[in-house]
Amino acid sequence: MCCDAAIIINSPPWLLASYHEGNLFQLTSEEIQILLARDGREKLFLQGVTLANTKCLVIRDNLYTEGNNTMDLRTKGQSRGSQAVTIVQIESVYLVVMGQKGTEGGPLNLKAFEMSGYIREAIHRHVAHF
């Protein structure tokens, strides 16, 4: 279902980890800053966002909605077809997951949310040992 993934942070805007065979390793600090900015989010629906030099349409933005904390995008203008992208906030980091061509946004969102639960659990287990 997933073909690419990355972990990013907002302060400073930085790529922490990514799948070595994907494209998300090309995420820039500027792209991350625009994607995760709390102010002016309504502009994202009009202008879209760029991830790793790929233009994306914003489908749903609940990234800063308590209890949801997800954002759904779809790549556009690509010869290989569009792909769903989901971003999930996990504590102070964000998981970016790109679906394989043909994967719908809804199932990808659920998969990303499930993956974030595993990461959140691992963070809490790790912190509990200190």
ABEGO torsion letter per residue (X at the ends): XBABBBBBBAOBBBBABBBAABAAAABBAAAAAAAABABGAAAAAAAEBBBGGBBBBBABBAAABBGAGBBBBBBBGBAAEBBBBBBBBBEABBBBBBBBBGBBAAAAAAAAAAAAAAAAAAAAAAAAAX
